[in-house]
Amino acid sequence: MTTPALRAVAVICTLSPSPAPSSSQLMAEQLLKELGEHEVSGEQIRLVDHDIKPGVEDDMGAGDAWPDIRRKILAADILLMATPTWLGHMSSVAQRALERLDAELSNTDDEGRPLTYGKVAVVAVVGNEDGAHKITADLYQALNDVGFTVPAQGGVYWNDQAMGSTDYKDLDEIPEAVASQQKTVAANAAHLATALREQPYPPA
């Protein structure tokens, strides 16, 4: 029996609706390309284009777009969350996604494990101000809390110089350090996802 290829879904938390250019989306696309080098297929979802209701349930009722997005997240092996930096914090869209993922704590399989167990999460942060380390730490903690596993060096970021105004999408090329880290994130995510598929977590 052929083992299905790994899949990734990039949840892009820009505040700019399509078709506006987005640094977060650009970073996510670059990471998905690197994941493709490890035979991981992927898709991207720009959350602000969808009506995601506030709340901490997996379905907040009529008109809520989250249930369809949730199905795509749970069908993937790797979740990539990409967010801009605003006032030193992740975007409000990213925060809402985390709040909706909180529902996964009570969604378990027949052996008591959250449905997110065995799935890998990585993060990307961009901004023309500082804050990437704190945002990465907050995302790591929240995603791990709801059951995702974060690989070694599972995040990549880019910040402009202090009090700068350049966006990531304005750069002529990917900075060498960022490109190198994108490759590391992709390689480690694919490796961990494969390992977790072959050796799942024990029952709760």
MIMARTOR-143818 format. One line per 5 residues: for each residue z, x, y of N, C-alpha, C. Coordinates in Angstrom, 2 decimals, padded with zeros to 5 digits. Each point is the difference from the previous one (the first is absolute). Example, Ala and Ser with C-alpha at 12.3 -4.5 7.8 and 13.67 -1.06 7.14 Angstrom:
007.80/013.19/-005.69/000.00/-000.89/001.19/000.00/000.90/001.20  -000.72/-000.35/001.05/000.06/000.82/001.19/000.73/-000.77/001.09;
//
This chain:
000.00/000.84/-001.19/000.00/-000.84/001.19/000.00/000.88/001.25  -000.91/-000.25/000.93/-000.11/000.79/001.21/001.11/-000.35/000.98  000.66/001.02/000.53/001.05/-000.22/000.99/-000.64/-000.31/001.35  000.40/-001.10/000.65/-000.59/-000.32/001.31/000.25/001.12/001.01  -000.95/000.19/000.89/000.15/001.01/001.05/001.12/-000.41/000.94;
000.61/000.99/000.62/001.04/-000.28/000.99/-000.61/-000.67/001.22  000.81/-000.87/000.62/-000.44/-000.69/001.21/001.04/000.20/001.10  -000.48/000.08/001.23/000.87/000.11/001.17/-000.36/-001.08/001.00  001.00/-000.45/000.74/-000.24/-000.91/001.11/000.67/000.57/001.24  -000.77/000.11/001.07/000.51/000.51/001.27/000.33/-001.18/000.90;
001.27/-000.12/000.35/000.48/-001.03/000.90/000.08/000.63/001.39  -000.89/-000.41/000.88/-000.14/000.63/001.31/000.73/-000.84/001.04  000.95/000.62/000.69/000.93/-000.73/000.85/-000.25/000.21/001.48  -001.25/000.25/000.37/-000.36/000.08/001.40/000.28/-001.32/000.70  000.20/000.05/001.30/000.15/-001.22/000.79/-001.34/-000.52/000.51;
-001.07/000.75/-000.25/-001.32/-000.35/000.51/-000.80/-000.76/-001.05  -000.41/-001.23/000.31/-000.82/-000.75/-000.97/-001.39/000.58/-000.12  -000.65/-000.27/-001.13/-001.39/000.43/-000.19/-000.88/-000.69/001.04  -001.06/000.66/000.45/-000.53/001.28/-000.46/000.43/001.19/000.86  001.09/-000.11/000.71/000.44/001.08/000.88/000.26/001.27/-000.81;
-000.38/001.16/000.53/000.29/001.27/-000.70/001.51/000.15/-000.19  000.39/000.65/-001.08/001.42/000.15/-000.33/000.26/001.38/-000.59  000.92/000.73/000.59/000.39/001.30/-000.55/000.65/-000.16/-001.36  000.81/-001.05/-000.16/000.66/-000.25/-001.29/-001.04/-000.25/-001.09  -001.01/-000.79/000.34/-001.05/-000.27/-000.99/-000.77/001.25/-000.34;
-000.30/000.81/001.01/-000.72/001.24/-000.26/000.77/000.91/-000.95  001.30/000.16/000.26/000.82/000.82/-000.89/000.01/-000.58/-001.41  000.12/-001.33/-000.10/000.01/-000.65/-001.32/-001.32/000.22/-000.73  -001.10/-000.12/000.71/-001.31/000.22/-000.61/-000.14/001.43/-000.53  000.53/000.94/000.76/-000.06/001.40/-000.44/000.84/000.22/-001.26;
001.16/-000.65/-000.06/000.84/000.12/-001.19/-000.64/-000.68/-001.20  -000.62/-001.15/000.22/-000.69/-000.67/-001.11/-001.15/000.87/-000.53  -000.67/000.70/000.90/-001.07/000.90/-000.43/000.57/001.12/-000.87  001.16/000.55/000.40/000.63/001.05/-000.81/000.47/-000.55/-001.34  000.51/-001.22/-000.01/000.40/-000.62/-001.27/-001.21/-000.19/-000.91;
-001.15/-000.26/000.60/-001.22/-000.14/-000.78/-000.36/001.26/-000.75  000.42/001.15/000.53/-000.24/001.27/-000.70/000.79/000.07/-001.31  000.99/-000.87/-000.14/000.81/-000.07/-001.23/-000.32/-001.28/-000.79  -001.19/-000.52/000.26/-000.51/-001.20/-000.71/000.89/-001.22/000.25  000.52/-000.10/001.21/000.76/-001.17/000.41/-000.88/-000.83/000.92;
-000.28/-001.24/-000.39/-000.77/-000.88/000.88/000.95/-000.69/000.96  -000.52/-000.47/001.13/000.92/-000.57/000.97/-000.65/-001.01/000.92  000.87/-000.74/000.67/-000.43/-000.93/001.04/001.02/000.04/001.13  -000.38/-000.51/001.14/000.88/000.01/001.15/000.16/-001.40/000.56  001.19/-000.27/000.53/000.30/-001.30/000.59/000.62/000.25/001.37;
-000.66/-000.47/001.05/000.57/000.10/001.35/000.84/-001.25/000.21  001.31/000.17/-000.07/000.91/-001.16/-000.04/-000.11/-000.90/001.21  -000.25/000.57/001.18/-000.02/-000.81/001.21/-001.15/-001.01/000.00  -000.97/000.20/-000.88/-001.12/-000.95/-000.11/000.39/-001.24/-000.80  001.20/-000.02/-000.55/000.44/-001.10/-000.87/001.27/-000.65/000.56;
000.17/-001.27/-000.30/001.16/-000.75/000.48/001.16/000.19/-000.98  000.78/001.04/000.25/001.14/000.29/-000.86/001.26/-000.57/000.66  000.55/-001.01/-000.62/001.15/-000.68/000.58/001.25/000.89/-000.05  000.90/-000.14/000.96/001.28/000.70/-000.09/000.85/-000.58/-001.12  000.83/000.83/-000.60/000.87/-000.47/-001.08/000.22/001.07/-001.04;
000.80/-000.33/-001.00/000.31/000.95/-001.07/-000.27/-000.61/-001.38  -000.90/-000.98/-000.04/-000.42/-000.60/-001.27/-001.43/000.45/-000.29  -000.40/-000.11/-001.28/-001.36/000.42/-000.33/-001.04/-001.02/000.44  000.42/-001.22/000.34/-000.91/-001.02/000.49/000.75/-000.85/001.02  -000.44/000.07/001.25/000.67/-000.75/001.06/-000.70/-001.31/000.33;
-000.82/-000.49/-000.91/-000.56/-001.33/000.17/-001.40/-000.04/000.57  -000.38/-001.18/000.46/-001.37/-000.28/000.45/-000.49/001.02/001.02  -001.19/000.54/-000.27/-000.63/000.92/000.92/000.42/001.44/-000.14  000.98/000.28/-000.85/000.49/001.37/-000.16/-001.00/000.84/-000.79  -000.44/001.10/000.60/-000.97/000.87/-000.66/000.64/001.02/-000.93;
001.33/000.12/000.06/000.65/001.04/-000.78/-000.19/-000.14/-001.52  000.06/-001.20/-000.58/-000.14/-000.09/-001.46/-001.25/000.68/-000.55  -001.15/-000.14/000.68/-001.22/000.67/-000.46/000.10/001.50/000.16  000.59/000.45/001.10/000.18/001.44/000.22/000.97/000.55/-001.04  001.05/-000.73/-000.26/000.99/000.42/-001.02/-000.66/000.17/-001.36;
-000.89/-000.90/-000.37/-000.68/000.11/-001.29/-000.80/001.30/-000.08  -000.63/000.37/001.09/-000.77/001.24/000.00/000.92/001.21/-000.11  001.15/-000.05/000.67/000.96/001.11/-000.08/000.50/000.14/-001.43  000.35/-001.12/-000.64/000.55/000.06/-001.35/-001.07/000.35/-001.04  -001.27/-000.22/000.34/-001.07/000.36/-000.93/-000.36/001.48/000.09;
000.48/000.66/001.04/-000.32/001.42/000.21/001.07/000.89/-000.62  -000.36/001.25/-000.22/000.94/001.00/-000.50/000.65/000.77/001.15  -000.71/000.08/001.12/000.46/000.78/001.14/-000.10/-000.84/001.26  001.09/-000.07/000.76/000.03/-000.66/001.29/000.05/001.07/001.09  -000.92/-000.06/000.92/000.01/000.86/001.18/000.31/-000.85/001.21;
001.08/000.33/000.70/000.31/-000.67/001.25/-000.31/000.95/001.15  -000.87/-000.44/000.90/-000.39/000.80/001.15/000.41/-000.73/001.27  000.75/000.68/000.85/000.50/-000.65/001.21/-000.14/000.91/001.22  -000.23/-000.60/001.15/000.09/000.76/001.24/001.46/000.13/000.42  000.22/000.82/001.01/001.32/000.19/000.59/000.05/-000.73/001.34;
000.99/-000.86/000.15/000.20/-000.70/001.27/001.46/000.13/000.41  000.23/000.61/001.16/001.36/000.21/000.52/000.87/000.71/-001.03  -000.62/000.93/-000.73/000.73/000.79/-000.97/000.25/-000.68/-001.33  -000.55/-001.18/-000.21/000.24/-000.77/-001.22/-001.32/-000.40/-000.65  000.06/-000.45/-001.25/-001.16/-000.58/-000.65/-000.41/-001.27/000.74;
-001.21/-000.46/-000.22/-000.45/-001.22/000.67/000.75/-001.22/-000.52  000.00/-001.05/000.81/000.62/-001.26/-000.42/-000.71/-000.57/-001.23  -001.29/000.28/-000.13/-000.76/-000.46/-001.16/000.52/000.67/-001.27  000.29/001.30/000.08/000.56/000.72/-001.15/001.37/-000.55/-000.36  000.81/-000.26/001.01/001.34/-000.56/-000.24/-000.09/-001.35/-000.69;
-000.95/-000.83/000.43/-000.16/-001.31/-000.64/-000.41/000.16/-001.47  -000.89/000.95/-000.27/-000.40/000.22/-001.39/001.19/000.40/-000.86  000.86/000.85/000.53/001.19/000.40/-000.75/000.91/-001.20/-000.24  000.15/-000.85/001.00/000.84/-001.19/-000.15/-000.55/-000.92/-001.07  -001.31/-000.14/-000.08/-000.58/-000.84/-001.03/000.13/000.64/-001.37;
-000.08/001.32/-000.06/000.17/000.70/-001.29/001.43/-000.11/-000.52  000.94/-000.33/000.87/001.38/-000.17/-000.43/000.12/-001.04/-001.11  -000.91/-000.95/-000.02/000.02/-001.05/-001.04/-000.17/000.58/-001.39  -000.57/001.21/-000.10/-000.26/000.58/-001.33/001.29/000.37/-000.72  001.10/000.07/000.70/001.27/000.29/-000.66/000.37/-001.07/-001.02;
-000.47/-001.21/000.22/000.34/-001.09/-000.93/-001.16/-000.41/-000.89  -001.14/000.69/000.11/-001.14/-000.27/-000.87/-000.04/001.05/-001.10  000.40/-000.38/-001.20/000.15/000.97/-001.08/-000.84/-000.38/-001.21  -000.21/000.99/-000.87/-000.72/-000.26/-001.24/000.96/-000.51/-001.07  -000.48/-000.16/-001.22/000.81/-000.56/-001.08/001.19/000.88/-000.37;
-000.05/001.26/000.41/001.09/000.92/-000.33/000.88/000.31/001.21  -000.16/-000.79/001.06/000.89/000.13/001.15/-000.40/001.02/001.04  -001.19/000.59/-000.13/-000.45/001.01/000.96/-000.80/-000.65/001.12  000.23/000.40/001.26/-000.87/-000.49/001.08/-001.46/000.28/-000.32  -000.88/-000.88/000.43/-001.42/000.15/-000.28/-000.59/001.23/000.69;
000.71/000.55/000.96/-000.44/001.21/000.69/000.34/001.27/-000.76  000.85/-000.10/-001.02/000.32/001.18/-000.80/-001.30/000.54/-000.62  -000.11/001.30/-000.04/-001.20/000.61/-000.55/-001.12/000.15/000.99  000.22/-000.47/001.24/-001.01/000.13/001.04/000.43/001.06/001.01  -000.98/000.72/000.50/000.24/001.12/000.91/-000.26/-000.45/001.44;
000.80/000.51/000.92/-000.22/-000.27/001.43/-000.10/001.31/000.77  -000.98/000.07/000.88/-000.15/001.14/000.91/-000.18/-000.56/001.41  000.23/000.86/001.00/-000.04/-000.48/001.38/-000.82/000.92/000.89  -000.53/-000.58/001.06/-000.72/000.76/001.03/000.44/-000.52/001.35  000.26/000.92/000.92/000.48/-000.37/001.33/-000.82/000.74/001.05;
-000.47/-000.71/001.01/-000.73/000.62/001.09/000.59/-000.46/001.33  -000.18/000.82/001.03/000.50/-000.40/001.30/-000.19/001.07/001.05  -000.09/-000.44/001.26/-000.07/000.98/001.08/001.38/000.21/000.61  001.02/-000.19/-000.82/001.39/000.27/000.39/000.77/000.37/-001.26  001.20/000.53/000.18/000.82/000.43/-001.12/000.55/-001.20/-000.76;
000.50/000.24/-001.21/000.62/-001.06/-000.78/-000.41/-000.02/-001.45  -000.98/000.85/-000.38/-000.56/-000.08/-001.35/001.02/000.28/-001.08  000.89/000.96/000.21/000.98/000.32/-001.04/000.94/-001.17/-000.26  000.49/-000.62/001.06/000.91/-001.14/-000.17/-000.73/-001.18/-000.65  -001.24/-000.26/000.44/-000.75/-001.11/-000.58/-000.26/000.25/-001.48;
-000.38/001.22/-000.35/-000.23/000.34/-001.41/001.26/-000.21/-000.81  001.14/000.46/000.52/001.27/-000.17/-000.71/000.32/-001.48/-000.19  -000.20/-000.80/001.04/000.28/-001.44/-000.10/-000.91/-000.66/-001.03  -001.27/000.37/000.00/-000.93/-000.58/-000.97/000.34/000.43/-001.42  000.31/001.27/-000.18/000.40/000.48/-001.33/001.17/-000.83/-000.53;
001.02/-000.14/000.81/001.21/-000.70/-000.45/-000.29/-001.46/-000.32  -000.71/-000.67/000.88/-000.28/-001.42/-000.21/-000.87/-000.23/-001.23  -001.05/000.79/-000.14/-000.90/-000.18/-001.14/000.70/000.33/-001.32  000.84/001.02/000.02/000.77/000.33/-001.20/001.01/-001.09/-000.32  000.62/-000.57/001.03/000.98/-001.08/-000.19/-000.60/-001.17/-000.77;
-001.27/-000.32/000.29/-000.61/-001.17/-000.64/-000.74/000.36/-001.28  000.15/001.26/-000.46/-000.46/000.33/-001.34/-001.13/001.00/-000.12  -000.61/000.39/001.10/-001.08/000.98/-000.08/000.57/001.40/-000.20  -000.82/000.88/-000.57/000.38/001.40/-000.19/-000.83/000.86/000.95  000.68/000.88/000.74/-000.66/000.86/000.97/-000.16/001.39/-000.61;
-001.20/000.54/-000.02/-000.22/001.34/-000.57/000.50/001.10/000.93  000.08/001.21/-000.53/000.32/001.16/000.83/-001.03/000.11/001.13  000.49/000.28/001.20/-000.86/000.11/001.18/-000.97/-001.18/000.09  000.56/-001.19/-000.09/-000.80/-001.21/-000.06/-000.35/-000.61/001.34  000.00/000.80/001.05/-000.36/-000.53/001.31/-000.80/001.01/000.80;
-000.81/-000.51/000.92/-000.77/000.85/000.91/000.06/-000.63/001.38  000.03/000.84/001.03/000.07/-000.53/001.35/-000.76/000.88/000.98  -000.28/-000.59/001.14/-000.54/000.75/001.13/000.59/-000.57/001.27  000.54/000.88/000.86/000.47/-000.37/001.33/-000.70/000.86/001.04  -000.27/-000.59/001.13/-000.49/000.77/001.12/001.14/000.86/000.56;
-000.33/000.92/000.88/001.03/000.79/000.65/000.89/-000.89/000.84  001.19/000.46/000.33/000.96/-000.79/000.75/-000.63/-000.55/001.29  000.21/-001.30/000.22/-000.51/-000.70/001.17/-001.52/000.05/000.10  -000.65/000.14/-001.16/-001.45/000.02/-000.02/-000.59/-001.39/-000.03  -001.32/-000.08/000.03/-000.67/-001.31/000.00/-001.19/-000.04/-000.96;
-000.15/001.04/-000.81/-001.11/000.04/-000.96/000.37/-000.77/-001.26  -000.92/-000.80/-000.50/000.19/-000.72/-001.25/-000.66/000.79/-001.14  000.47/-000.25/-001.21/-000.57/000.68/-001.16/-001.50/-000.25/-000.12  -000.41/-001.22/000.30/-001.42/-000.35/-000.11/-000.86/000.71/001.04  000.64/000.61/001.02/-000.74/000.71/001.04/-000.32/001.44/-000.38;
000.59/000.49/-001.08/-000.19/001.39/-000.39/-001.42/000.23/-000.53  -000.53/001.19/000.25/-001.34/000.33/-000.48/-000.02/000.30/-001.49  001.12/000.45/-000.53/000.10/000.30/-001.42/001.45/-000.14/-000.46  000.18/-000.08/-001.30/001.35/-000.11/-000.55/000.69/001.35/000.14  001.18/000.04/000.62/000.72/001.27/000.06/000.24/000.56/-001.39;
-000.07/001.31/-000.12/000.09/000.64/-001.31/001.28/-000.38/-000.75  001.13/-000.02/000.72/001.27/-000.33/-000.65/000.00/-001.43/-000.51  -000.61/-000.92/000.76/-000.07/-001.40/-000.41/-000.90/-000.14/-001.22  -001.16/000.64/000.04/-000.94/-000.07/-001.13/000.65/000.54/-001.27  000.72/001.10/000.12/000.67/000.58/-001.16/001.05/-000.95/-000.56;
000.77/-000.63/000.91/001.04/-000.91/-000.46/-000.58/-001.27/-000.60  -001.13/-000.47/000.52/-000.66/-001.15/-000.61/-000.36/000.28/-001.45  -000.50/001.19/-000.26/-000.34/000.38/-001.37/001.25/000.02/-000.89  001.11/000.50/000.54/001.25/000.05/-000.76/000.51/-001.40/-000.31  000.00/-000.86/001.01/000.45/-001.38/-000.20/-000.82/-000.68/-001.08;
-001.32/000.13/000.07/-000.88/-000.64/-000.97/000.22/000.54/-001.40  000.08/001.32/-000.13/000.18/000.61/-001.33/001.33/-000.41/-000.61  001.06/000.03/000.78/001.32/-000.33/-000.52/000.13/-001.49/-000.32  -000.62/-000.84/000.83/000.04/-001.44/-000.26/-000.74/-000.35/-001.29  -001.18/000.57/-000.19/-000.77/-000.27/-001.21/000.73/000.52/-001.24;
000.58/001.19/000.12/000.75/000.57/-001.13/001.18/-000.89/-000.37  000.78/-000.41/001.00/001.19/-000.81/-000.27/-000.38/-001.37/-000.55  -001.05/-000.61/000.55/-000.43/-001.30/-000.49/-000.42/000.07/-001.47  -000.68/001.08/-000.36/-000.40/000.19/-001.39/001.22/000.18/-000.89  000.96/000.79/000.45/001.21/000.24/-000.78/000.80/-001.28/-000.21;
000.11/-000.82/001.05/000.76/-001.24/-000.10/-000.71/-001.03/-000.87  -001.33/000.05/-000.01/-000.73/-000.90/-000.89/000.25/000.37/-001.45  000.03/001.31/-000.26/000.18/000.47/-001.39/001.45/-000.07/-000.45  000.94/000.11/000.93/001.41/000.01/-000.34/000.75/-000.91/000.99  -000.01/-001.32/-000.23/000.64/-000.94/000.93/001.51/000.19/000.09;
000.57/-000.51/001.07/001.44/000.00/000.13/000.63/-000.85/-001.11  001.20/000.35/-000.44/000.67/-000.80/-001.05/000.41/-001.38/000.52  000.25/-000.94/-000.89/000.45/-001.33/000.43/001.29/000.10/000.79  000.20/-000.97/000.87/001.21/-000.02/000.84/001.24/-000.25/-000.87;
//
